[in-house]
Amino acid sequence: MNILILGSGGREHAFAHKIARSPLCTRLFVATGNAGTGQVATNVNMNIMDFKQVGDFSYQYKIDMLLVGSEAPLVEGIADYFADQAQLRHIKVIGAKKAGAMLEGSKDFAKKFMLKYNIPTATYRTFTPSTLAEGLDYIAQHSLPVVLKADGLAAGKGVIIAESTEHAQATLQEMLAGKFGEASNRVVIEQFLSGIELSVFILTDGISYKLLPSAKDYKRVGEGDKGLNTGGMGAVSPVPFADDAFMQKVKDKIITPTLQGLQTEKIDYKGFIFFGLIKVGDEPYVIEYNARMGDPETEVVLPRIETDLVALLDAAAQQKLADFGELQINPQTATTVMLVSGGYPEDFEKDKAITGLAEIQDAIAFHAGTKLLDNKVVSSGGRVIALTAFGDTLQEALQKSNAAAATIQFDKKYYRKDIGFDLM
């Protein structure tokens, strides 16, 4: 099977790393990929938002399966494009069509969906520039802290938790004035839920689903969960506090009604659903949906799956997950620590030479923001490399991830040394 992965981060390297080992994979391409994916697949320099270009390549290279790693092509409808083209519709697309991807593409859509299908989530209201005055009044009456979210895609940076009324009101004005571009043309203001967060993932064929390992990621740039939100500074899997009783509630109250809601709405959904959850007391609430796997959670979830990933994806594409059988999961703990560029998530420098990759032991280096420059690996993004390790205990896995993080060097390298400490 010839397979094309769309994306260029650590998530896509983790997919490529797993898929390349499958006997069902004949040729593997990644667009646009990075220095890491180039070691296990053929990188393709193309604009993944140019669906005709992606389609032409897929036709020319006889692609059998398209795995959409990143959210933007899904939200813009790449799965619909392939389904609409006679020469492409035989290709198995792993990724929601545009209607389903709206679970991630619009926070307002997702909140309305959750309310309609009685899926537990925080109370909210949505405001636009024309209802700014109402929004300011709403904030004035709201309990603190209060959460403000850009309605559209904002690269993981469109969520602000305001501790004061003044900060919240100023933030609403900034967002509706274009702080996050079109993504904040509408702003969702919601109740702050106090608890502990986790990520739950499923692969669905639209009817049945397979539950993947749970994970917990760390969004704040600073140790002790302080500082600005990032795309993710590290992750652990499994999540110790997500026991069988809690996960049964997740299945009954969140996963099942979500899939039933999609079916009721006649939304054809073949792909991953990421449930960003918070455990309040013993109850799960949905903070957000994503229409793809998370990053850096993918870097700890996929390595724990011992089942052939290509066979699993193929079953989802053919709507045969109900007959697939149980997934084989490594019982060990996996942890990942993200190396980032100095200054991230704000302004940072690129093209920093990276050394020490060959010296890593007991860990996997998943490239996130890297490229080859004069045949040398250099940084090309804010998040640079995720270092994933296994251990019989959380402490053992973290020790290996942190040792690998200390081994790799580049100018102004930064990483959190307290990933997972809150779970010990």
Buried (B, 14 or more C-beta within 10 A) or exposed (E): BBBBBBBBBBBBBBBBBBBBEBEBBEBBBBBBBBBBBBBBBBBBEBEBEEBEBBBBBBEEBEBBBBBBBBBBBBBBBBBBBBBEBEEBEEBBBBBBBBBBBBBBBBBBBBBEBBEEBEBBBBEBBBBBBEBBEEBBEBBEEBEEBBBBBBBBBBEBBBBBBBEEBEBBBBBBBBBBEEBBEEBBBBBBBBBBBEBBBBBBBBBBBBBBBBBBBBBBBBBBBEBEEEBEBBBBBBBBBBBBEBEEEBBEBBBEBBBBBBBEBBEEEEBBBBBBBBBBBBBBEEEBBBBBBBBBBBBBBBBBBBBBBEBBBBEBBBBBBEBEBEEBEEBEBBEBBBBBBBBBBBEBBEEBEBEBEBEBBEEBEBBBBBBBBBBEBEEEBBBBBBBBBBBBBBBEEBEBBBBBBBBBBBBBBBEEBBBBEBBBBEBE
